[in-house]
Amino acid sequence: MRLALWMYQGTAHHGVGRIANSMRGVHAVFHAPQGDDYVNPIFTMLERTPDFPRMTTSIVSGRDLAQGTVRLPETLRKVEARLHPDVIIVCASCSTILLQEDLERIARSATTRAEVLVYDANPYRMQEIRAADGLFDLLARRYARAQSLTPAPSVNILGPASLGFHNRSDLICLRRMLATLGVQVNAVAPLGASVGDLERLPAAWATIAPYRELGQGAARWLEEQFGVPALTDAPIGVQPTLGWLGRLVETLNDVGARNERRQAPLQMPPLTAFSLDGISAPSAVPWFARTADMESYSTKRAFVFGDATHTVGMVKFLHDELGMQLAGAGTYLEHEAAWVAQQLAQYLPQDGAGPQLLVTDVFQHVAQRIAELSPELVCGTQMERHACRKLDLPCMVIAPPTHIENHLLSYRPVLGFDGADALADEIYTTATLGMEKHLIDMFGDAGLEYGAAQGKGGTTEEECAGTNDGAQGAEGEAEHGQVNSSSSHSTAPSPVHPVWSGDALVMLKKVPFFVRGRVQKNVERYATQHGYATITAEILIAAREALGG
């Protein structure tokens, strides 16, 4: 396995923990050495629920290995006595799987009332997403029971899970739209589901599985085994939501006719019925996209990187509904790369092999691509957010991996009409024209100087260089005599990277922050090409005129 400081996916038993922590009456036991119980604190910190994670670690110590002691049966009995689960999932960590123990035999020796399932989540073959989806698929196949359809139209919602990206808000949004259509929810899984909920999955008229990463395998199996049709697209954006609602109504009416249900066919209600107040348009995005603020976005370029579902949905939303240009896109899910490329074939620049899609799980490669493209907006994970902070580029998080700030208490869906409004707001406040910061950059702190700068009547050198690390360091070198500023207009090739004088930094500070990084790079390139060792205000002006700025 490749070791890294940051990784886009958690380990296999992180994926197992997501399923166990989502469901009622299901508990995960990790057979692991001390230290591999880090998964529990992750859920405790991020999940924002009053419950403790539904996970326990059966510690394997060095003494246990030396003495041949196996504590797993004892742990299983303690879990049952304390929590009384219906199902206990046993999973070996990446360390203990090397022991090649017969966990099936060891688990059977515990003789628990709860059913014990040993899940082969081999961390050398799978990571978080495949482990979670594989376990959920296994549970659905194990417990689903053939039965009659519900009397009224109903659907399963598969995919929302613990630590899912805005999944709780997405679930609320889906429930609201279904209630507006008059459609019941047969079961939601894995989030909040019990074994009994899994048993009645085949009773639904259709299955909604909007996330490529979790639930679609189970949805397709229900369709193959029990004839429950599956809707597997994600309604991200206004037009995709309208199309999704139409397909759902058509699917449910087809099922009713095929099974000779005598109630009246479902009808699409007025769109105002989907709004929060019942009288307005369900989304303000179509109007908002025509405003002067948003029309200015047509000249701006975005880069999108994340999982499969949110990368595809976000690219289409930015291009089709907000009119932005796409500088590039990518995903860290190699097994979904072909689908993502097919979905985005008309949105990305092409080369001989098809759309230029970045497929990598090395975050440094993504940061390098962002630096090369220098887009006006980046939509990515928390790792892209960190990279963009260093590059001084605006970034919004649209996919896991996430931080606690992405697990909000408020209602912030991604799916549906409400999700379109939430996304548009997030885009506008992230890749905004930067009015607040831009005005401060243009006109100074408006009398709000603090500390050493207070009362000096002007902007300090430190403030001038505040958001530009490269320029700040360059000026520091100039101040300490490492570069002679008197040679700024020399035509001889400069042996060092050009540095910025104080007057040039003041001018650079007046450039809007969302294009400042690109301006800096272009001016430095111009200075290097013309042999200038120090960039002065005159050289910056000359570069701007030469580059058409």
Order of alpha helices (4+ residues) and beta strands (2+ residues): alpha-beta-alpha-beta-alpha-alpha-beta-alpha-beta-alpha-beta-alpha-beta-alpha-beta-alpha-beta-alpha-alpha-alpha-beta-alpha-beta-alpha-beta-beta-beta-alpha-beta-alpha-beta-alpha-alpha-alpha-alpha-beta-alpha-alpha-beta-alpha
